[in-house]
Amino acid sequence: MVCAVDIDEDAALGSGAALAIGADVADREAMAEAVDRVVKQFGRLDLVFCTAGITHRPATLRVLEPGTAQRVIDVNLIGTLNTLEPAIDPLIASRGHAVLVSSMGWPPNSEFGTLLPTLGGVAYSTSKVAVEMLGRGLRIELSPYGVGVTIAYFGPVDTAMVRLTNVPPTRSSERLRISPEKAAAGVLRAVEREKVRVIIPGRWNFLNVVRPLGVHLDNLLLRSRKQRDFIRTYDSA
């Protein structure tokens, strides 16, 4: 049995799940009630997918509307925390599994998000790097109880969120996008194999090798004329 939780209850109802709940992941009490309802109705909780996420228009932090960055972090990071906290004991009882969604990047330049600062999407990439660390820590904390944790890193997935960034798609960016179905199938395979992390699509696996170079790559960005042009563009957004 599957339960879908969405801030838009109609969207949850249309998901085909056995139980649909309307709740804002940024609301701690609402998420605690949602988890309690699932356990009471189904008798157990085996698998939790923390997939809620939003982004913002391409812009620097300087020019974003007040509260926008906060809302991104509230949904992406605090929402993940609010989903997991009430689910921990039920997952321990079932020796279940949790999936946290980090990112390979911010939608317009989705291949470098947890490796490089993503220009025009600092709040988004900050939230996703924090989710990664939450997952790594939680995996260690829950390992004595037999609970598995997988961190999923998605490249550009063809969703409304990616399209709503209003960045004109290029032939290259459209070719790199994967379908939500392919992303979901990749995560399910990772859970079945009890993988600690999964990068989808797999073509970006090589980035794990160069991640220790992060600070040095930052310095390259500082000297990049192209990146300075990006900043000027996003600063006037």
N, C-alpha and C positions, 0 to 999 in steps of 0.2 A: 504494500500500500504506500502511496506517495502523497505527501502534503505539499502544497505550493503556498508560499507566503509572499504577498506583494502589497505595496502601498495602494495599488489600484485593485480593489477586490474583484472587479469585473475581469481583469487580466488573469488573476489567480483562478477564477471560475472557468475561464476559457482554456486553461492549460491542460485539462483532461485529468487532473489529479483527483484522487479519491476524497481529499479534503482540501478546501480552499479557504484561506484566512487572509483578511485584509489587515495589514499592520505595517507601520513604518519601522524599519530596522533601527532607526536612530532613537526610537522610543523603547527604553529598557523594559519598562513594565509590560508594554504590549508584546514584546518578544518573549518575555517570561511566561505570559499567559498563553501565547501560541504554542510554546514547547509543552507546557502543562496539558493543553488540550490534545495535542498529538499523542502524548503518552497515555492519557486517559482513554482516548478513543481506540488506539491501536494496541495498547498494552506494552509497548516498548519503542525504543528509538535506536535504529541500527546505523543510520547514515545521515550526516548533516552536510549539505552543500551551502557554503556561504558565498552566494553569487551576486548579491545586490551591489550595484555600483553605478555611479554617475560621473560625469565630467563637466567641464565648462567650455565656453567658447575659447578659441585660441587668443590668449592675452597674457601679458605679464601680470604679476601680483600687484604691481603698482597701479594698474588701470582697471583691474577687476572690480565689479560692483561689490560694495561692502557686504560681507556675510557669505559671498559665493564660495570662497576657499574653505570657510568653516563648514558649510553644508556638504561640500565634497568629502571632507575628512570625517564629518559626522556619519555620513552614509557608508563610505568605503571602509573606514577603519573602525569607528565606534559601532557601526551597524554589525560588522563581523564579530566584534567583541560581545555585543548584546545577543547575538545569535548563539554564540558558543557557551557563554557563561551558564545559562540555565540548562544547557544540553549536556554538560560534562558528566553529571552523575548518571543520567539515563544512558549515556554512551558507555560509561564504565560498567553499568549493570549488564549491558548487552555485548560488551567487548567490541564496540562498534568502530566507526571510522568517521573522521571529519575531513572535509575538503575546503581549503581556503584558496581564494582566487587572488593571486598577485597579478603581475602583468609583465609582458616584455616591453611595454611602453604606453605612451599616451597616444590615442588614436591617430593623429596625423603622422607621427613618426614612431610607429608602434614597435620597432624592433630593438629599441635601446633603453626602455624605461627604467629597469632596475639596474642598469649598467651606467647610464649617463643621465645627467640632469636633462629633463625634457623641456626645451624652450617653449614657452607659451602654455605649459601644462604642469607647472610646479606643484600645485596642490594635489593633482591627480597622482603624479608619480611619487610624491611624498607619502600619500596614503597607501599606495601599493607596496612600497618598500617596507613600511611599517607592518603591513599585513604579512609580508614574508617573514619578518622577525617574530611576529606573534605566532605564526605557524611553527617555526623552528623551535621556539621555546615551549610551545604547547606539546609538541611531539615528545620532547624530553620529559616534561612533567607527567604525561599520560602513559608513557611507555611501561611503567611498572604494572599498569592496570590492563594491559593488552589492548589499548585503544590505538588505532592507527591514525596518522595524520598525513595528508598529501597536500602539497602546495602546487597549484596549477598556475603556469605562466602562459598567458595567451598572447599571441601576436594579434594582428587586426582581424577581428571577427565581424562579419557582415551583419551588424545590428543597427538599430535606430540611433544608439548612442554614438557610434562611429560616424554615421551619416550626419548627425546633428552638430558635429563640430564645425560644419560649414566650410571645411577646407576643400577646395576643388579637387576631385579625385584625379589622379594621373593613371595612365595605363599600367604603370608599375605597381602603384598602390592597390588598384583593383585586382590585379593578378595575385597579389599577396594575401588578399582577404580569404578567410575560410568561412564556411557556413556554421551557424550555431549547432547544427546537428553533428558536424564533424568534431567540433570542440567538445561537445557533450560525450560523444563516443570515445574520444581520447581520454577524457577524465575517468570514465567508467572502466576502461582498460587498466588505467593506472591504479585505481582502487582495487580491482580484482587481483592485480599483481603486487599489491601493497607497496607501491613505489612511494618514495619520500617526496619526489618532485617530478613534475611532468611539464615539458615545454611543448606547446602546440601552436603552430605546426613544428614538426621535429627538425626542420631545416635550420632553426635558430639554436640548436643545441650547442653549436660551437661557441656561442657567447659565454657559456659557463667557464670556458677555458680562459677567456680574457678578462673576466670580472676582477681579478686581483689588480688589474691595471687601471682601475677606476679613477684614482686621483690623478694619475698621469694623463689620462684621457681628458679629464677636466681642464688641465693646463693646455691641451691642444685646442679645446673649444675656446678658451680665453684668447687664443691667438688667431682664431679662424674668422676671416672676413665674412664668410657666408653666415656664420652664426651671429655676428654683429648685425648683419642685415636682417636676420630673423627677429632679433630683439627690437630693432627699430620698427619693424612691421607690427609686431605684437604689442609694442608700447603705444602704438597709435590706433589700436583696435577699438 
